[in-house]
Amino acid sequence: MALKPIEITGGESVYCINESQLKAAYDLAMTDRGSSARIQEALTELETRLTRNERAALAFILIDYLLKYQHDQ
């Protein structure tokens, strides 16, 4: 019996990411000397190990976790 996929789209907005935050994230992930390679490597691994919905779930959980539990370290 096939499992029904869990839908993660829709619903009310919880967090907003503004354009400057998204640009800063892209800069860190794509051009930063210290972080870009590590982030690209992690993305490549996640793309091979997780489905699209699993990656989306992970992204949401990471944002929530960072907002609730992580302070500038």
C-alpha positions in Angstrom: 0.0 0.0 0.0 1.4 3.4 -1.0 1.8 6.0 1.6 0.0 9.3 1.0 2.4 12.2 0.9 2.1 14.8 3.7 1.1 18.2 2.3 3.2 21.1 3.7 1.9 23.9 1.6 -1.0 26.2 2.5 -2.1 27.7 5.8 -1.4 31.0 7.5 2.0 32.6 7.3 4.2 32.1 10.3 7.5 33.6 9.4 8.5 36.2 6.7 11.8 36.4 5.0 12.5 39.7 3.5 14.5 40.4 0.3 17.6 41.6 2.1 17.6 38.4 4.3 17.3 36.2 1.2 20.0 38.1 -0.6 22.3 37.7 2.4 21.6 34.0 2.5 22.3 33.6 -1.2 25.6 35.6 -0.8 26.7 33.4 2.1 25.7 30.2 0.2 27.0 31.1 -3.2 29.9 33.5 -2.9 31.3 33.6 0.7 34.8 32.2 0.8 34.4 30.5 4.2 30.8 29.2 3.9 29.9 28.7 0.3 31.6 25.3 -0.2 30.3 23.9 3.0 26.7 25.0 2.3 26.9 23.7 -1.3 28.2 20.4 -0.1 25.3 20.1 2.5 22.7 21.0 -0.2 24.1 18.4 -2.6 23.9 15.7 0.1 20.4 16.7 1.2 19.2 16.7 -2.4 20.4 13.1 -2.8 19.1 11.9 0.6 15.8 13.7 1.1 12.7 14.3 -1.0 11.5 17.8 -1.9 8.9 17.7 0.9 11.5 16.4 3.4 13.9 19.3 2.4 11.1 21.8 2.8 10.2 20.4 6.2 13.8 20.6 7.2 14.0 24.2 6.0 11.0 25.2 8.1 12.2 23.3 11.2 15.7 24.9 10.9 14.2 28.4 10.7 11.9 27.7 13.7 14.8 26.1 15.7 17.1 29.0 15.0 14.6 31.6 16.0 13.6 29.8 19.2 16.8 28.3 20.5 19.9 29.8 18.9 21.2 33.2 19.7 24.3 34.8 18.1 27.1 32.4 18.7 
